[in-house]
Amino acid sequence: MSKQKDYREFKLPHRHCLICGISIPEGKKFCSRKCMEEYEELKKLEKRNRILAYIAVAWFLMFVVLYIYKMVTGM
């Protein structure tokens, strides 16, 4: 048997904290309340940034459509 296979046989089932990467038992996502709160804050920021990106794209498309309309109608 290889050393790596032996290592896998004795390794307990676990996962890693989504924020700090510490090994935690299966079924948990975070090692502490602090990491959970930090994760929630990151998710809020991601949502806000995604909304702002959609707004920026919408503004850009609106100006492109208005520019094309102006070119077609000859205003």
PDB file of N, CA, C and O in Angstrom:
ATOM      1  N   MET A   1       0.840  -1.198   0.000  1.00  0.00           N
ATOM      2  CA  MET A   1       0.000   0.000   0.000  1.00  0.00           C
ATOM      3  C   MET A   1       0.873   1.245   0.000  1.00  0.00           C
ATOM      4  O   MET A   1       1.949   1.277   0.598  1.00  0.00           O
ATOM      5  N   SER A   2       0.386   2.254  -0.678  1.00  0.00           N
ATOM      6  CA  SER A   2       1.140   3.505  -0.690  1.00  0.00           C
ATOM      7  C   SER A   2       0.852   4.293   0.579  1.00  0.00           C
ATOM      8  O   SER A   2      -0.156   4.078   1.251  1.00  0.00           O
ATOM      9  N   LYS A   3       1.754   5.202   0.888  1.00  0.00           N
ATOM     10  CA  LYS A   3       1.573   6.021   2.087  1.00  0.00           C
ATOM     11  C   LYS A   3       0.316   6.877   1.980  1.00  0.00           C
ATOM     12  O   LYS A   3      -0.390   7.079   2.969  1.00  0.00           O
ATOM     13  N   GLN A   4       0.041   7.376   0.789  1.00  0.00           N
ATOM     14  CA  GLN A   4      -1.123   8.244   0.612  1.00  0.00           C
ATOM     15  C   GLN A   4      -2.413   7.472   0.874  1.00  0.00           C
ATOM     16  O   GLN A   4      -3.334   8.016   1.483  1.00  0.00           O
ATOM     17  N   LYS A   5      -2.502   6.239   0.437  1.00  0.00           N
ATOM     18  CA  LYS A   5      -3.699   5.453   0.676  1.00  0.00           C
ATOM     19  C   LYS A   5      -3.878   5.207   2.174  1.00  0.00           C
ATOM     20  O   LYS A   5      -4.994   5.291   2.687  1.00  0.00           O
ATOM     21  N   ASP A   6      -2.783   4.905   2.877  1.00  0.00           N
ATOM     22  CA  ASP A   6      -2.858   4.715   4.319  1.00  0.00           C
ATOM     23  C   ASP A   6      -3.360   5.981   5.003  1.00  0.00           C
ATOM     24  O   ASP A   6      -4.162   5.917   5.935  1.00  0.00           O
ATOM     25  N   TYR A   7      -2.888   7.121   4.539  1.00  0.00           N
ATOM     26  CA  TYR A   7      -3.307   8.395   5.127  1.00  0.00           C
ATOM     27  C   TYR A   7      -4.812   8.588   4.951  1.00  0.00           C
ATOM     28  O   TYR A   7      -5.490   9.029   5.879  1.00  0.00           O
ATOM     29  N   ARG A   8      -5.329   8.270   3.793  1.00  0.00           N
ATOM     30  CA  ARG A   8      -6.764   8.434   3.534  1.00  0.00           C
ATOM     31  C   ARG A   8      -7.602   7.520   4.411  1.00  0.00           C
ATOM     32  O   ARG A   8      -8.705   7.891   4.813  1.00  0.00           O
ATOM     33  N   GLU A   9      -7.101   6.336   4.711  1.00  0.00           N
ATOM     34  CA  GLU A   9      -7.859   5.402   5.527  1.00  0.00           C
ATOM     35  C   GLU A   9      -8.060   5.920   6.948  1.00  0.00           C
ATOM     36  O   GLU A   9      -9.080   5.625   7.570  1.00  0.00           O
ATOM     37  N   PHE A  10      -7.111   6.682   7.465  1.00  0.00           N
ATOM     38  CA  PHE A  10      -7.196   7.152   8.844  1.00  0.00           C
ATOM     39  C   PHE A  10      -7.724   8.574   8.955  1.00  0.00           C
ATOM     40  O   PHE A  10      -7.930   9.067  10.064  1.00  0.00           O
ATOM     41  N   LYS A  11      -7.944   9.230   7.850  1.00  0.00           N
ATOM     42  CA  LYS A  11      -8.420  10.610   7.863  1.00  0.00           C
ATOM     43  C   LYS A  11      -9.912  10.624   8.194  1.00  0.00           C
ATOM     44  O   LYS A  11     -10.702   9.936   7.546  1.00  0.00           O
ATOM     45  N   LEU A  12     -10.294  11.404   9.197  1.00  0.00           N
ATOM     46  CA  LEU A  12     -11.697  11.504   9.582  1.00  0.00           C
ATOM     47  C   LEU A  12     -12.459  12.355   8.575  1.00  0.00           C
ATOM     48  O   LEU A  12     -11.895  13.286   8.001  1.00  0.00           O
ATOM     49  N   PRO A  13     -13.733  12.047   8.354  1.00  0.00           N
ATOM     50  CA  PRO A  13     -14.528  12.877   7.448  1.00  0.00           C
ATOM     51  C   PRO A  13     -14.647  14.294   8.014  1.00  0.00           C
ATOM     52  O   PRO A  13     -15.002  14.486   9.177  1.00  0.00           O
ATOM     53  N   HIS A  14     -14.348  15.258   7.185  1.00  0.00           N
ATOM     54  CA  HIS A  14     -14.400  16.645   7.640  1.00  0.00           C
ATOM     55  C   HIS A  14     -14.564  17.561   6.439  1.00  0.00           C
ATOM     56  O   HIS A  14     -14.502  17.123   5.290  1.00  0.00           O
ATOM     57  N   ARG A  15     -14.772  18.817   6.720  1.00  0.00           N
ATOM     58  CA  ARG A  15     -14.740  19.864   5.701  1.00  0.00           C
ATOM     59  C   ARG A  15     -13.978  21.036   6.280  1.00  0.00           C
ATOM     60  O   ARG A  15     -13.484  20.967   7.406  1.00  0.00           O
ATOM     61  N   HIS A  16     -13.879  22.110   5.517  1.00  0.00           N
ATOM     62  CA  HIS A  16     -13.108  23.261   5.966  1.00  0.00           C
ATOM     63  C   HIS A  16     -14.007  24.486   6.052  1.00  0.00           C
ATOM     64  O   HIS A  16     -14.928  24.658   5.253  1.00  0.00           O
ATOM     65  N   CYS A  17     -13.725  25.328   7.029  1.00  0.00           N
ATOM     66  CA  CYS A  17     -14.458  26.579   7.219  1.00  0.00           C
ATOM     67  C   CYS A  17     -14.378  27.387   5.924  1.00  0.00           C
ATOM     68  O   CYS A  17     -13.308  27.500   5.327  1.00  0.00           O
ATOM     69  N   LEU A  18     -15.502  27.947   5.493  1.00  0.00           N
ATOM     70  CA  LEU A  18     -15.560  28.694   4.238  1.00  0.00           C
ATOM     71  C   LEU A  18     -14.763  29.993   4.284  1.00  0.00           C
ATOM     72  O   LEU A  18     -14.414  30.534   3.235  1.00  0.00           O
ATOM     73  N   ILE A  19     -14.473  30.500   5.469  1.00  0.00           N
ATOM     74  CA  ILE A  19     -13.744  31.763   5.597  1.00  0.00           C
ATOM     75  C   ILE A  19     -12.267  31.534   5.903  1.00  0.00           C
ATOM     76  O   ILE A  19     -11.403  31.995   5.157  1.00  0.00           O
ATOM     77  N   CYS A  20     -11.972  30.835   6.979  1.00  0.00           N
ATOM     78  CA  CYS A  20     -10.571  30.724   7.415  1.00  0.00           C
ATOM     79  C   CYS A  20      -9.907  29.407   7.019  1.00  0.00           C
ATOM     80  O   CYS A  20      -8.683  29.301   7.089  1.00  0.00           O
ATOM     81  N   GLY A  21     -10.672  28.410   6.608  1.00  0.00           N
ATOM     82  CA  GLY A  21     -10.094  27.162   6.139  1.00  0.00           C
ATOM     83  C   GLY A  21      -9.740  26.153   7.215  1.00  0.00           C
ATOM     84  O   GLY A  21      -9.138  25.122   6.914  1.00  0.00           O
ATOM     85  N   ILE A  22     -10.098  26.422   8.457  1.00  0.00           N
ATOM     86  CA  ILE A  22      -9.816  25.480   9.544  1.00  0.00           C
ATOM     87  C   ILE A  22     -10.664  24.225   9.347  1.00  0.00           C
ATOM     88  O   ILE A  22     -11.812  24.313   8.911  1.00  0.00           O
ATOM     89  N   SER A  23     -10.112  23.078   9.660  1.00  0.00           N
ATOM     90  CA  SER A  23     -10.821  21.813   9.555  1.00  0.00           C
ATOM     91  C   SER A  23     -11.941  21.771  10.597  1.00  0.00           C
ATOM     92  O   SER A  23     -11.710  22.041  11.776  1.00  0.00           O
ATOM     93  N   ILE A  24     -13.155  21.429  10.154  1.00  0.00           N
ATOM     94  CA  ILE A  24     -14.317  21.357  11.047  1.00  0.00           C
ATOM     95  C   ILE A  24     -15.083  20.071  10.753  1.00  0.00           C
ATOM     96  O   ILE A  24     -14.884  19.470   9.697  1.00  0.00           O
ATOM     97  N   PRO A  25     -15.955  19.635  11.666  1.00  0.00           N
ATOM     98  CA  PRO A  25     -16.726  18.411  11.432  1.00  0.00           C
ATOM     99  C   PRO A  25     -17.672  18.561  10.239  1.00  0.00           C
ATOM    100  O   PRO A  25     -18.072  19.669   9.885  1.00  0.00           O
ATOM    101  N   GLU A  26     -18.018  17.432   9.630  1.00  0.00           N
ATOM    102  CA  GLU A  26     -18.984  17.458   8.539  1.00  0.00           C
ATOM    103  C   GLU A  26     -20.311  18.010   9.041  1.00  0.00           C
ATOM    104  O   GLU A  26     -20.669  17.823  10.203  1.00  0.00           O
ATOM    105  N   GLY A  27     -21.025  18.680   8.176  1.00  0.00           N
ATOM    106  CA  GLY A  27     -22.322  19.223   8.547  1.00  0.00           C
ATOM    107  C   GLY A  27     -22.265  20.675   8.986  1.00  0.00           C
ATOM    108  O   GLY A  27     -23.303  21.334   9.051  1.00  0.00           O
ATOM    109  N   LYS A  28     -21.091  21.187   9.286  1.00  0.00           N
ATOM    110  CA  LYS A  28     -20.935  22.590   9.656  1.00  0.00           C
ATOM    111  C   LYS A  28     -20.275  23.324   8.504  1.00  0.00           C
ATOM    112  O   LYS A  28     -19.504  22.737   7.744  1.00  0.00           O
ATOM    113  N   LYS A  29     -20.578  24.614   8.373  1.00  0.00           N
ATOM    114  CA  LYS A  29     -19.961  25.416   7.323  1.00  0.00           C
ATOM    115  C   LYS A  29     -18.890  26.350   7.877  1.00  0.00           C
ATOM    116  O   LYS A  29     -17.981  26.761   7.156  1.00  0.00           O
ATOM    117  N   PHE A  30     -19.003  26.682   9.160  1.00  0.00           N
ATOM    118  CA  PHE A  30     -18.104  27.667   9.756  1.00  0.00           C
ATOM    119  C   PHE A  30     -17.569  27.144  11.079  1.00  0.00           C
ATOM    120  O   PHE A  30     -18.194  26.319  11.745  1.00  0.00           O
ATOM    121  N   CYS A  31     -16.398  27.646  11.439  1.00  0.00           N
ATOM    122  CA  CYS A  31     -15.789  27.208  12.697  1.00  0.00           C
ATOM    123  C   CYS A  31     -16.268  28.054  13.874  1.00  0.00           C
ATOM    124  O   CYS A  31     -16.201  27.610  15.020  1.00  0.00           O
ATOM    125  N   SER A  32     -16.751  29.269  13.603  1.00  0.00           N
ATOM    126  CA  SER A  32     -17.174  30.151  14.692  1.00  0.00           C
ATOM    127  C   SER A  32     -18.233  31.128  14.193  1.00  0.00           C
ATOM    128  O   SER A  32     -18.479  31.256  12.994  1.00  0.00           O
ATOM    129  N   ARG A  33     -18.843  31.806  15.144  1.00  0.00           N
ATOM    130  CA  ARG A  33     -19.839  32.822  14.804  1.00  0.00           C
ATOM    131  C   ARG A  33     -19.184  33.978  14.038  1.00  0.00           C
ATOM    132  O   ARG A  33     -19.796  34.573  13.151  1.00  0.00           O
ATOM    133  N   LYS A  34     -17.943  34.284  14.388  1.00  0.00           N
ATOM    134  CA  LYS A  34     -17.222  35.367  13.709  1.00  0.00           C
ATOM    135  C   LYS A  34     -17.092  35.072  12.214  1.00  0.00           C
ATOM    136  O   LYS A  34     -17.328  35.948  11.382  1.00  0.00           O
ATOM    137  N   CYS A  35     -16.717  33.846  11.878  1.00  0.00           N
ATOM    138  CA  CYS A  35     -16.586  33.469  10.468  1.00  0.00           C
ATOM    139  C   CYS A  35     -17.947  33.490   9.774  1.00  0.00           C
ATOM    140  O   CYS A  35     -18.042  33.889   8.614  1.00  0.00           O
ATOM    141  N   MET A  36     -18.992  33.066  10.468  1.00  0.00           N
ATOM    142  CA  MET A  36     -20.332  33.081   9.885  1.00  0.00           C
ATOM    143  C   MET A  36     -20.763  34.514   9.583  1.00  0.00           C
ATOM    144  O   MET A  36     -21.312  34.786   8.516  1.00  0.00           O
ATOM    145  N   GLU A  37     -20.515  35.433  10.522  1.00  0.00           N
ATOM    146  CA  GLU A  37     -20.886  36.830  10.309  1.00  0.00           C
ATOM    147  C   GLU A  37     -20.075  37.446   9.171  1.00  0.00           C
ATOM    148  O   GLU A  37     -20.606  38.223   8.377  1.00  0.00           O
ATOM    149  N   GLU A  38     -18.798  37.103   9.092  1.00  0.00           N
ATOM    150  CA  GLU A  38     -17.952  37.614   8.007  1.00  0.00           C
ATOM    151  C   GLU A  38     -18.448  37.098   6.652  1.00  0.00           C
ATOM    152  O   GLU A  38     -18.456  37.836   5.666  1.00  0.00           O
ATOM    153  N   TYR A  39     -18.859  35.834   6.612  1.00  0.00           N
ATOM    154  CA  TYR A  39     -19.397  35.246   5.384  1.00  0.00           C
ATOM    155  C   TYR A  39     -20.684  35.960   4.962  1.00  0.00           C
ATOM    156  O   TYR A  39     -20.866  36.274   3.785  1.00  0.00           O
ATOM    157  N   GLU A  40     -21.568  36.214   5.919  1.00  0.00           N
ATOM    158  CA  GLU A  40     -22.818  36.909   5.612  1.00  0.00           C
ATOM    159  C   GLU A  40     -22.547  38.317   5.091  1.00  0.00           C
ATOM    160  O   GLU A  40     -23.222  38.781   4.172  1.00  0.00           O
ATOM    161  N   GLU A  41     -21.567  38.994   5.673  1.00  0.00           N
ATOM    162  CA  GLU A  41     -21.199  40.334   5.217  1.00  0.00           C
ATOM    163  C   GLU A  41     -20.648  40.282   3.787  1.00  0.00           C
ATOM    164  O   GLU A  41     -20.976  41.134   2.961  1.00  0.00           O
ATOM    165  N   LEU A  42     -19.819  39.289   3.505  1.00  0.00           N
ATOM    166  CA  LEU A  42     -19.289  39.130   2.143  1.00  0.00           C
ATOM    167  C   LEU A  42     -20.410  38.873   1.144  1.00  0.00           C
ATOM    168  O   LEU A  42     -20.383  39.397   0.031  1.00  0.00           O
ATOM    169  N   LYS A  43     -21.389  38.073   1.535  1.00  0.00           N
ATOM    170  CA  LYS A  43     -22.522  37.793   0.650  1.00  0.00           C
ATOM    171  C   LYS A  43     -23.326  39.063   0.374  1.00  0.00           C
ATOM    172  O   LYS A  43     -23.774  39.279  -0.753  1.00  0.00           O
ATOM    173  N   LYS A  44     -23.511  39.903   1.393  1.00  0.00           N
ATOM    174  CA  LYS A  44     -24.223  41.171   1.197  1.00  0.00           C
ATOM    175  C   LYS A  44     -23.472  42.060   0.213  1.00  0.00           C
ATOM    176  O   LYS A  44     -24.076  42.667  -0.671  1.00  0.00           O
ATOM    177  N   LEU A  45     -22.147  42.134   0.371  1.00  0.00           N
ATOM    178  CA  LEU A  45     -21.337  42.947  -0.538  1.00  0.00           C
ATOM    179  C   LEU A  45     -21.392  42.411  -1.968  1.00  0.00           C
ATOM    180  O   LEU A  45     -21.475  43.183  -2.923  1.00  0.00           O
ATOM    181  N   GLU A  46     -21.346  41.087  -2.111  1.00  0.00           N
ATOM    182  CA  GLU A  46     -21.437  40.489  -3.443  1.00  0.00           C
ATOM    183  C   GLU A  46     -22.774  40.816  -4.094  1.00  0.00           C
ATOM    184  O   GLU A  46     -22.829  41.127  -5.284  1.00  0.00           O
ATOM    185  N   LYS A  47     -23.849  40.746  -3.321  1.00  0.00           N
ATOM    186  CA  LYS A  47     -25.178  41.048  -3.856  1.00  0.00           C
ATOM    187  C   LYS A  47     -25.255  42.509  -4.291  1.00  0.00           C
ATOM    188  O   LYS A  47     -25.774  42.810  -5.365  1.00  0.00           O
ATOM    189  N   ARG A  48     -24.742  43.417  -3.464  1.00  0.00           N
ATOM    190  CA  ARG A  48     -24.760  44.838  -3.805  1.00  0.00           C
ATOM    191  C   ARG A  48     -23.936  45.109  -5.063  1.00  0.00           C
ATOM    192  O   ARG A  48     -24.366  45.852  -5.946  1.00  0.00           O
ATOM    193  N   ASN A  49     -22.761  44.508  -5.139  1.00  0.00           N
ATOM    194  CA  ASN A  49     -21.906  44.705  -6.312  1.00  0.00           C
ATOM    195  C   ASN A  49     -22.549  44.147  -7.578  1.00  0.00           C
ATOM    196  O   ASN A  49     -22.414  44.736  -8.650  1.00  0.00           O
ATOM    197  N   ARG A  50     -23.238  43.031  -7.465  1.00  0.00           N
ATOM    198  CA  ARG A  50     -23.923  42.450  -8.617  1.00  0.00           C
ATOM    199  C   ARG A  50     -25.035  43.376  -9.103  1.00  0.00           C
ATOM    200  O   ARG A  50     -25.203  43.570 -10.307  1.00  0.00           O
ATOM    201  N   ILE A  51     -25.793  43.947  -8.168  1.00  0.00           N
ATOM    202  CA  ILE A  51     -26.866  44.878  -8.529  1.00  0.00           C
ATOM    203  C   ILE A  51     -26.283  46.117  -9.194  1.00  0.00           C
ATOM    204  O   ILE A  51     -26.816  46.584 -10.201  1.00  0.00           O
ATOM    205  N   LEU A  52     -25.197  46.654  -8.647  1.00  0.00           N
ATOM    206  CA  LEU A  52     -24.557  47.826  -9.254  1.00  0.00           C
ATOM    207  C   LEU A  52     -24.037  47.516 -10.656  1.00  0.00           C
ATOM    208  O   LEU A  52     -24.101  48.371 -11.539  1.00  0.00           O
ATOM    209  N   ALA A  53     -23.532  46.326 -10.865  1.00  0.00           N
ATOM    210  CA  ALA A  53     -23.054  45.936 -12.196  1.00  0.00           C
ATOM    211  C   ALA A  53     -24.217  45.873 -13.178  1.00  0.00           C
ATOM    212  O   ALA A  53     -24.086  46.314 -14.320  1.00  0.00           O
ATOM    213  N   TYR A  54     -25.362  45.327 -12.743  1.00  0.00           N
ATOM    214  CA  TYR A  54     -26.542  45.282 -13.616  1.00  0.00           C
ATOM    215  C   TYR A  54     -27.007  46.690 -13.969  1.00  0.00           C
ATOM    216  O   TYR A  54     -27.384  46.958 -15.110  1.00  0.00           O
ATOM    217  N   ILE A  55     -26.980  47.581 -12.995  1.00  0.00           N
ATOM    218  CA  ILE A  55     -27.389  48.968 -13.246  1.00  0.00           C
ATOM    219  C   ILE A  55     -26.440  49.625 -14.244  1.00  0.00           C
ATOM    220  O   ILE A  55     -26.885  50.325 -15.153  1.00  0.00           O
ATOM    221  N   ALA A  56     -25.147  49.407 -14.082  1.00  0.00           N
ATOM    222  CA  ALA A  56     -24.164  49.992 -15.003  1.00  0.00           C
ATOM    223  C   ALA A  56     -24.372  49.477 -16.429  1.00  0.00           C
ATOM    224  O   ALA A  56     -24.307  50.251 -17.384  1.00  0.00           O
ATOM    225  N   VAL A  57     -24.620  48.192 -16.572  1.00  0.00           N
ATOM    226  CA  VAL A  57     -24.867  47.623 -17.901  1.00  0.00           C
ATOM    227  C   VAL A  57     -26.152  48.192 -18.486  1.00  0.00           C
ATOM    228  O   VAL A  57     -26.202  48.506 -19.675  1.00  0.00           O
ATOM    229  N   ALA A  58     -27.189  48.327 -17.668  1.00  0.00           N
ATOM    230  CA  ALA A  58     -28.457  48.886 -18.148  1.00  0.00           C
ATOM    231  C   ALA A  58     -28.270  50.319 -18.635  1.00  0.00           C
ATOM    232  O   ALA A  58     -28.799  50.688 -19.683  1.00  0.00           O
ATOM    233  N   TRP A  59     -27.524  51.129 -17.889  1.00  0.00           N
ATOM    234  CA  TRP A  59     -27.252  52.512 -18.308  1.00  0.00           C
ATOM    235  C   TRP A  59     -26.501  52.527 -19.629  1.00  0.00           C
ATOM    236  O   TRP A  59     -26.846  53.287 -20.534  1.00  0.00           O
ATOM    237  N   PHE A  60     -25.489  51.703 -19.742  1.00  0.00           N
ATOM    238  CA  PHE A  60     -24.709  51.648 -20.975  1.00  0.00           C
ATOM    239  C   PHE A  60     -25.594  51.269 -22.160  1.00  0.00           C
ATOM    240  O   PHE A  60     -25.536  51.906 -23.212  1.00  0.00           O
ATOM    241  N   LEU A  61     -26.412  50.232 -21.988  1.00  0.00           N
ATOM    242  CA  LEU A  61     -27.299  49.807 -23.068  1.00  0.00           C
ATOM    243  C   LEU A  61     -28.307  50.892 -23.423  1.00  0.00           C
ATOM    244  O   LEU A  61     -28.636  51.076 -24.595  1.00  0.00           O
ATOM    245  N   MET A  62     -28.800  51.608 -22.418  1.00  0.00           N
ATOM    246  CA  MET A  62     -29.742  52.685 -22.681  1.00  0.00           C
ATOM    247  C   MET A  62     -29.087  53.760 -23.548  1.00  0.00           C
ATOM    248  O   MET A  62     -29.701  54.240 -24.501  1.00  0.00           O
ATOM    249  N   PHE A  63     -27.865  54.137 -23.234  1.00  0.00           N
ATOM    250  CA  PHE A  63     -27.174  55.152 -24.032  1.00  0.00           C
ATOM    251  C   PHE A  63     -26.873  54.654 -25.446  1.00  0.00           C
ATOM    252  O   PHE A  63     -26.946  55.430 -26.399  1.00  0.00           O
ATOM    253  N   VAL A  64     -26.543  53.393 -25.591  1.00  0.00           N
ATOM    254  CA  VAL A  64     -26.305  52.834 -26.926  1.00  0.00           C
ATOM    255  C   VAL A  64     -27.586  52.871 -27.748  1.00  0.00           C
ATOM    256  O   VAL A  64     -27.566  53.271 -28.912  1.00  0.00           O
ATOM    257  N   VAL A  65     -28.688  52.460 -27.155  1.00  0.00           N
ATOM    258  CA  VAL A  65     -29.974  52.480 -27.868  1.00  0.00           C
ATOM    259  C   VAL A  65     -30.347  53.905 -28.239  1.00  0.00           C
ATOM    260  O   VAL A  65     -30.784  54.149 -29.364  1.00  0.00           O
ATOM    261  N   LEU A  66     -30.186  54.852 -27.324  1.00  0.00           N
ATOM    262  CA  LEU A  66     -30.506  56.247 -27.635  1.00  0.00           C
ATOM    263  C   LEU A  66     -29.605  56.785 -28.740  1.00  0.00           C
ATOM    264  O   LEU A  66     -30.069  57.532 -29.601  1.00  0.00           O
ATOM    265  N   TYR A  67     -28.335  56.422 -28.731  1.00  0.00           N
ATOM    266  CA  TYR A  67     -27.403  56.869 -29.767  1.00  0.00           C
ATOM    267  C   TYR A  67     -27.816  56.303 -31.130  1.00  0.00           C
ATOM    268  O   TYR A  67     -27.834  57.024 -32.128  1.00  0.00           O
ATOM    269  N   ILE A  68     -28.142  55.025 -31.163  1.00  0.00           N
ATOM    270  CA  ILE A  68     -28.575  54.406 -32.423  1.00  0.00           C
ATOM    271  C   ILE A  68     -29.876  55.039 -32.903  1.00  0.00           C
ATOM    272  O   ILE A  68     -30.030  55.307 -34.095  1.00  0.00           O
ATOM    273  N   TYR A  69     -30.805  55.279 -31.996  1.00  0.00           N
ATOM    274  CA  TYR A  69     -32.075  55.915 -32.356  1.00  0.00           C
ATOM    275  C   TYR A  69     -31.821  57.299 -32.953  1.00  0.00           C
ATOM    276  O   TYR A  69     -32.435  57.677 -33.950  1.00  0.00           O
ATOM    277  N   LYS A  70     -30.916  58.041 -32.337  1.00  0.00           N
ATOM    278  CA  LYS A  70     -30.575  59.378 -32.828  1.00  0.00           C
ATOM    279  C   LYS A  70     -29.955  59.294 -34.221  1.00  0.00           C
ATOM    280  O   LYS A  70     -30.260  60.118 -35.083  1.00  0.00           O
ATOM    281  N   MET A  71     -29.091  58.311 -34.448  1.00  0.00           N
ATOM    282  CA  MET A  71     -28.448  58.148 -35.752  1.00  0.00           C
ATOM    283  C   MET A  71     -29.467  57.763 -36.830  1.00  0.00           C
ATOM    284  O   MET A  71     -29.385  58.241 -37.961  1.00  0.00           O
ATOM    285  N   VAL A  72     -30.413  56.910 -36.484  1.00  0.00           N
ATOM    286  CA  VAL A  72     -31.398  56.431 -37.455  1.00  0.00           C
ATOM    287  C   VAL A  72     -32.400  57.521 -37.803  1.00  0.00           C
ATOM    288  O   VAL A  72     -32.746  57.696 -38.972  1.00  0.00           O
ATOM    289  N   THR A  73     -32.864  58.249 -36.808  1.00  0.00           N
ATOM    290  CA  THR A  73     -33.888  59.269 -37.058  1.00  0.00           C
ATOM    291  C   THR A  73     -33.288  60.569 -37.553  1.00  0.00           C
ATOM    292  O   THR A  73     -34.023  61.422 -38.049  1.00  0.00           O
ATOM    293  N   GLY A  74     -31.995  60.753 -37.441  1.00  0.00           N
ATOM    294  CA  GLY A  74     -31.331  61.951 -37.929  1.00  0.00           C
ATOM    295  C   GLY A  74     -31.579  63.176 -37.079  1.00  0.00           C
ATOM    296  O   GLY A  74     -31.583  64.293 -37.596  1.00  0.00           O
ATOM    297  N   MET A  75     -31.781  62.999 -35.822  1.00  0.00           N
ATOM    298  CA  MET A  75     -32.032  64.136 -34.928  1.00  0.00           C
ATOM    299  C   MET A  75     -30.804  64.939 -34.705  1.00  0.00           C
ATOM    300  O   MET A  75     -30.840  65.932 -33.979  1.00  0.00           O
TER     301      MET A  75
END
